[in-house]
Amino acid sequence: TTVATDYFYLEQYDKAIEYHQRAYAIRERLLLEREKNINSQRIVGCVIFWYKKESMIEQSYIQLALSYYPKLLQTNFDMQNVLRENLNYFIQLADIVNNDNRLNTFKEEIREKGTSILEWLNHEEKLSELFKTEIEILRESLI
């Protein structure tokens, strides 16, 4: 994870993702759920930062980032600060997909996952109040 983070700061996002995936696999074997979530979150962050820097990215990286949702949010339920960051990451992914015609193949997946996330957030009374602004932004991005 430390090596992955160093590559992130060097803006070598492909290497950062590779090392986060390695760390994720190790943590999965060690049954470290919280630590796996950290790597998942950082992979998503790398994808977003990479896209923002280059204005393009291989579709496989978008697919990888989306694969962590909605589970990533649900496992962060007790850590609201991390939940907020991961929710905002999903909203950013939705914006990327919705605004880049090269990524049209992911629009339906964004809609499905976004709808699932909204249903979950609205079902959890504590979360629906705490994340009112994010819920509204997400709802608008799914229209």
C-alpha positions in Angstrom: 0.0 0.0 0.0 2.9 2.4 0.8 4.5 1.7 -2.6 1.1 2.2 -4.3 0.7 5.5 -2.5 4.2 6.6 -3.6 3.3 5.8 -7.3 0.1 7.8 -6.8 2.0 10.9 -5.8 4.3 10.4 -8.7 1.2 10.4 -10.9 1.9 6.9 -12.2 -1.6 5.8 -11.6 -1.3 2.5 -13.5 1.5 1.4 -11.1 -0.4 2.7 -8.1 -3.5 0.7 -9.1 -1.3 -2.4 -9.7 0.2 -2.2 -6.2 -3.1 -1.5 -4.6 -4.5 -4.6 -6.3 -1.6 -6.6 -4.9 -2.1 -5.3 -1.4 -5.9 -6.0 -1.8 -5.1 -9.6 -2.7 -2.8 -10.1 0.3 -5.4 -8.5 2.7 -8.1 -10.7 1.3 -6.0 -13.8 2.2 -5.5 -12.3 5.7 -9.3 -11.6 6.0 -8.7 -7.9 6.6 -11.9 -6.3 5.4 -11.3 -2.8 6.6 -7.8 -2.8 5.0 -9.2 -4.2 1.7 -11.7 -1.3 1.7 -8.8 1.1 2.0 -7.2 -0.4 -1.1 -10.5 -0.4 -3.0 -11.1 3.3 -2.1 -7.6 4.2 -3.3 -8.0 2.4 -6.5 -11.1 4.3 -7.2 -9.3 7.5 -6.3 -6.4 6.6 -8.7 -8.9 6.1 -11.6 -10.6 9.4 -10.9 -7.3 11.4 -10.6 -5.9 9.6 -13.7 -9.0 10.5 -15.8 -9.0 14.1 -14.6 -5.3 14.4 -15.5 -5.5 12.7 -19.0 -9.2 13.3 -19.9 -9.3 9.7 -20.9 -8.7 6.3 -19.4 -8.9 2.6 -20.5 -12.4 1.3 -19.9 -11.0 -1.6 -17.9 -10.1 0.9 -15.2 -13.5 2.4 -15.1 -14.9 -1.1 -14.8 -12.5 -1.9 -12.0 -13.6 1.2 -10.0 -17.3 0.5 -10.5 -16.8 -3.1 -9.4 -16.3 -2.0 -5.8 -19.8 -0.4 -5.6 -22.1 -0.5 -3.8 -20.4 -2.9 -1.4 -17.6 -0.4 -0.7 -20.2 2.0 0.7 -22.1 -0.6 2.7 -18.9 -1.9 4.4 -18.0 1.7 5.4 -21.4 2.2 7.2 -19.8 2.7 10.6 -17.1 5.1 9.3 -19.2 8.0 8.0 -16.2 10.2 7.0 -14.9 7.4 4.7 -18.5 6.7 3.5 -18.9 10.3 2.5 -15.6 10.2 0.5 -16.5 7.0 -1.2 -20.0 8.3 -2.0 -18.4 11.4 -3.5 -16.1 9.2 -5.5 -19.1 7.3 -6.9 -20.7 10.6 -7.9 -17.5 11.7 -9.6 -17.4 8.3 -11.5 -21.1 8.9 -12.5 -20.2 12.4 -13.8 -17.2 11.0 -15.8 -19.3 8.3 -17.4 -22.3 10.6 -18.1 -20.1 13.3 -19.7 -17.7 11.2 -21.8 -19.4 9.5 -24.8 -16.5 7.1 -25.0 -17.8 5.6 -21.8 -21.4 5.1 -22.8 -21.1 1.4 -22.2 -21.1 2.1 -18.4 -24.2 4.3 -18.3 -26.6 1.5 -17.5 -24.2 0.2 -14.8 -24.0 3.6 -13.2 -27.7 3.9 -13.2 -28.2 0.5 -11.7 -25.5 0.9 -9.0 -26.6 4.5 -8.3 -30.2 3.4 -7.9 -29.1 0.6 -5.5 -27.0 3.1 -3.5 -29.9 5.6 -3.3 -32.3 2.9 -2.1 -29.8 1.8 0.6 -29.1 5.3 1.8 -32.8 6.3 1.9 -33.6 3.0 3.8 -31.0 3.9 6.5 -32.7 6.7 8.3 -29.4 7.9 10.0 -27.7 8.0 6.6 -30.5 9.7 4.7 -30.4 12.7 7.0 -26.6 12.8 7.2 -26.0 12.6 3.4 -29.0 14.6 2.3 -26.8 16.8 -0.1 -24.9 13.9 -1.6 -28.2 12.0 -2.1 -29.6 14.9 -4.0 -26.5 15.2 -6.2 -26.5 11.5 -6.9 -30.2 11.5 -7.8 -29.6 14.4 -10.3 -26.7 12.6 -11.9 -28.8 9.5 -12.6 -31.5 11.4 -14.5 
